[in-house]
């Protein structure tokens, strides 16, 4: 009998709390504070911090830092507002830093750690 494979997930690198689905990855070519980052359409099991204006590589944005809901590890940020028309597609989406998440190939017996 074949082993049932569940959805591929990304988890907090610190505590393994599931924070995003692989199917929600929009881009893997973003830059975070500490290197490479992924843009996700959704995130789960995160706490969204206070909104603040931040000058990023692509211009001024209103963002809110996001933290793991279990261990409070800083994982990235949520784009709340983009001031430049070409950046509006980011609004409501999440940046999760590669060094802060683990890709889990989710099956009952197999967890593969791919930490940043």
C-alpha positions, 0 to 999 in steps of 0.5 A: 500500500502506498504511503499517503503524502500530506501537503508540503508545509513550511514550519518555524525553524525554532519550534516546528510550528506550521506557518505556511503551505508550499502551495501559497508560495508566490516567489522565492526571489525576495530579500529579507533582513537576513538574506533570501526570503519567500513571498506567500499569499497566506500564513498561518499560526503567526502573530502580526505585530504593529504596523509601521512605515518602512523603506524597503528596497522597492520603496515605502511600504506599511508593514507589520512584523510577523512572529511564530504564534508558539515561540514568538520567533520573528519570521518576517513581515506582512505587507499592509500597504504599498505606496507605489502602484507597481508594488500594490500586488504585495498588499496582504501578503507575507514575507517569510525569511528562508533562514527562519523557516523549515520546509517539511515534506509532510508524511507521517514518517518523514520530515526533511529539514531545509533550514536557511 
